[in-house]
């Protein structure tokens, strides 16, 4: 009796665990192709979750020919890829990482066989009689196909001659192009929006995301405060910024400086220690970068206004 009760509880526990884990599956329409042919590789995941599908990696000698948008069918999400191969052999599509509700899961690996295209040597050995030349009449489209290159060349020559005529007839001094200087604040704000559109961290490119994010902040600080910010370590930049804050009397408070140090340090951990922050931390650092740029911009503008008022007096 005790064994039966124990087995019953064990089955119930396994059932609950199985229901708690999201169902991920992969399939292909075939696993045997010839060189240059394509297979459809499909990853499916639950529709009631936040799912980030992968950019296919570790494909050996296989190549992703095309990637399709995510489809929704009933309670499932489907992501399809067209894969081909140009070398013969057996190749693995290794396990791929899928993020569901900010948690990583892995698909099963699949074996794909790529065969060479057989050559029919019997047909190549056949001899064929040479047929006599036949006179054929050409349609208007066929005539155009034959002469269109000559027409294009003629038109190009005419256009070139007309261009030379107007060039020497109305020759004037070339107008110097004015170099448009974009203010550092506007440039940094636009770059932050462009970075958000790339969705790097959402596609598991966290290192690239933090590298671009901190480069935007560093470049803004360098252009706005005229200090070397891009090619310095975190500690060197913080030292320069503290010095500049005192000399220019910018008024950067301790909290802003600590927020900047935390952002740069976290980026260093991601880039060099391969640390992976969670979604909430990434969004927090994104917000901190925007706040730092906004704060420095307001302080600089306030300082410029003070100087201008003193000069007018």
Beta strands, then each sheet from edge to edge (+ up, - down):
strand 1: 25-28
strand 2: 32-34
strand 3: 38-46
strand 4: 51-52
strand 5: 62-67
strand 6: 71-73
strand 7: 76-85
strand 8: 89-93
strand 9: 97-100
strand 10: 103-106
strand 11: 110-115
sheet 1: 1+ 3- 7+ 5-
sheet 2: 1+ 3- 7+ 6-
sheet 3: 2+ 11+ 8-
sheet 4: 4+ 9- 10+
end
